[in-house]
Amino acid sequence: GPASGLLLVAGFPHYNLHFLTWVALAPLLLYMRGRSLAWRCAQGYIFGVFFLGALFYWITLVRYPAALGYILFLFILPLQFVPWAALTGWALDDNRPAVALLFPALGWVAIELAASQGAFATPWWSLAVSQTANPPVAQIASWAGMYGISFFAVASNVFIYCAATGRLKTSRALWIIVGAAFAVAVAAGAWFAFRKNWNNGKPVKVSLIQANFSQDEKDD
């Protein structure tokens, strides 16, 4: 749990080790193998504490009482990974290759989608955000949305799990299809991202300011 959470954080800005996103969940998946439902749920929660806690450390730097909210944040938001861990553990125990692939990936996407709704939405932990410094992969969002990137990222981790547990032989055809789809998507993204020199022209500085801050704080 903790290892996967911290590895996943390293894939996000400002660390930008985006390749880690494609392998970071694999230790968690392997750690949950053969465990009880309660164990898996606990590991999902612990993973969420380390992942979200380390990713959103900056909340403590915002004006008071943000630091107090951060403590509450650490206890509540990681709960969203509990059902995902339970679903993923069940799916990986299933002998059907499509179940082992689709349920963990689609389950993660469903949690991201739910976390992006409402007044208290927190969409910033989407796996797609970790690929902002990876133009070929980031271009997948132009046709599949950011959830398409997240789907492929989780699928990559499931692939590593299947490879480590000797399950690729029974699901080779499925993985060839998924791998081919991803390869085509990345190739198309690379063509679009690098077909012209985006460095030409004068740099423009862009800033995003939260609207509910006072004008004095914005001036700072």
Buried (B, 14 or more C-beta within 10 A) or exposed (E): BBBBBBBBBBBBEEEBBBBBBBBBBBBBBBBBEEBEEEBBBBBBBBBBBBBBBBBBEEBEEBEEEEEEEBEEBBEEBBEBBBBBBBBBBBBBEEEEBEBBBBBBBBBBBBBBBEBBEEEEEBEEBBBBBBBBBBBBBBBBBEEBBBBBBBBBBBBBBBBBBBEBBEBBEEBEEBBEEBBEEBEEBBEBBBEEBEEEEEEEEEEEEEEEEEEEEEEEEEEE
